[in-house]
Amino acid sequence: MKVKQLSIFMENRAGRLAEVVRLLGEAKVNIRALSLADTSDFGILRLIVNDVEKAVKVLRDAGHTVSLTDVVTVEVPDTPGGLASVLDPLRGAGVNVEYMYAFVEKVTDKAVVIFRFENADAALKVLSKAGISVLPSEMVSKL
Amino acid sequence: MIKERPQPAIWDAEHECLHGSVLRDLQLERLKKIVRKLWKNVPYYRQKMKVVGVTPTDIRTLEDIRKLPFTTKEDLRLCYPYEAFAVPLEKCVRIHASSGTTGKPTVVGYTRKDMETWTNLCARFLVAGGLTSKDVVHIAFSYGLFTGGFGLHYGAERVGAAVIPVSSGRTERQINIMKDFGSTALVCTPSYAVYIGEVLQNMGIAPDALSLRLGFFGGEFWSEHIRREIEGKLGVVATDNYGLSEIIGPGVSGECLEQNGMHIWEDHFYPELIDAKTCEPVDPAKGGELVLTTLTKEAIPLIRYRTRDICTLTRDPCPCGRTSVRMSKVSGRSDDMLIIRGVNVFPSQVEEVLLEVKGTLPHYQLVVKREGVLDRLEVRVEVSEQYFSDEMKRLHEMEKMLEHKLENLLGLRADIRLVEPKTIERSEGKAKRVMDLRPKE
């Protein structure tokens, strides 16, 4: 199961992040996960939200550059070696991770890792074969 | 600081001091001849004349020049590479080019006689600015398709000076050569002269340790303030000279030691000053766009070429004895061309690269800044969805590719800066293409 991630282009200027999250908040869009990749001049804000369509609309209407990307959300045991147990089969199959970010669930004892693969379908096959559970988007938006 | 004051001299007194009617008769005779020649040999210009209903016989007085259509850089682009030539290529002995408004350069040719003319006209302003056969001329203009290096080189040789063709770049080495070889005259862009002054200071070399006494600077806009700065830092008498490759290269005009405007060599170029918008003549003292007609060029004669350079003209007598009209320093452009470190840059060139890379045109802006004494070009590109990627490495790759292509096309390094949509200032809905943040003084 692939999940839609929003990527937003952002200049490295004061208040840019605040403005984006304010727009989403006003639209009652809840952010499930977030990561920010940055350089000295600009950054890419990556978001998993509960309402993708609404979030895209709100941001585009406000003039932001937004793209949608398929990512894979994996539940990882929140124990030492948990992440390694997911990465090992991927490495073994030669699947490339472009980037990833993680957060810890509040209720269960799992961590959730969001992967951006070069080839999401190939990665899903490897994960399923290794018996690693991938979260469907409905679940992700409810996290 | 300035050493022995250079002595005034005139290279070609016969032609530099022509009086009123003698000059006008000569100009008219030459104008008629060149119009006939273009009509006969350049179908492109003949067609332009036909469109406005003018034939060579309509040119009976100098004022009749206003009946003739203008020539623009766009015309030369359409004639790329050789269609504006009025002689077969076999009659040419030299080809030069300057940056065009797009990726294609503007090509110009010289016959043997054109080379002779060019050399002598450069000798005129070099002598006017104090050069003698005893000088050692350090030419730090780049040698290549750019006309600056070769024009000054031949002119200085003609005067009998010893020429060092150092070309541009590697400033510390330049300074060592100046010191060891005893260079007495420096030829480069004014901004490079300022830079040399800074490097001298950093190297702890006093201007007295050099033998420099003259500086011939051109290829860029510069102010009187910069002139004084250069004169102080390098210990030279700095004169301005003007030219553009389309007309002949350097040698269209140059200052004498009076430093009160550049004498236009009117026996070879007929100047007009127009309002850039209405194309009507303007009061020369108020200023306008300089339009030049070449009166003697063989390979590529141009009628009423719109230089896009803004200046004023004066006929007030000059104490040096030359009778020609003088143009002020160029104060700006009537188009959006930028001059950065002596390199001509048009926003349309940048546009071409952006289109080539992504197929669509984003909003963009050229920003020129001065960092220390060097000018830097930054190209701001609004990141639309076509330009965006969720992967940092793809954005970096795109930046690198754009920078590489721009450097290739412009001959100048440009930094790409990705910015958010709608951050580039718009005027009347269109993005402002150029922002020149360099101090004017």
Contacts between the chains, C-beta under 8 A, distances in Angstrom:
chain1	res1	chain2	res2	distance
A	5	B	390	7.1
A	7	B	388	7.3
A	7	B	389	7.8
A	7	B	390	3.5
A	9	B	383	4.6
A	9	B	388	5.2
A	9	B	418	7.3
A	9	B	420	6.3
A	10	B	420	6.9
A	11	B	418	7.9
A	11	B	419	5.8
A	11	B	420	5.0
A	11	B	423	7.1
A	16	B	420	7.7
A	37	B	392	5.0
A	39	B	392	7.2
A	39	B	396	7.9
A	41	B	417	6.0
A	41	B	418	6.8
A	42	B	383	7.8
A	42	B	395	7.6
A	42	B	418	5.3
A	42	B	419	7.7
A	44	B	390	6.1
A	44	B	391	7.9
A	44	B	392	6.2
A	44	B	395	7.4
A	46	B	390	6.4
A	63	B	420	7.8
A	63	B	421	5.2
A	63	B	422	4.8
A	64	B	420	7.2
A	64	B	421	7.0
A	65	B	383	5.1
A	65	B	384	6.1
A	65	B	385	5.7
A	65	B	387	7.9
A	65	B	388	4.9
A	65	B	420	7.0
A	65	B	421	5.6
A	66	B	385	7.4
A	67	B	385	6.0
A	67	B	388	5.4
A	67	B	389	7.2
A	67	B	390	5.8
A	69	B	390	4.5
A	98	B	391	5.6
A	99	B	391	7.2
A	99	B	392	7.8
A	116	B	390	6.9
A	116	B	391	7.5
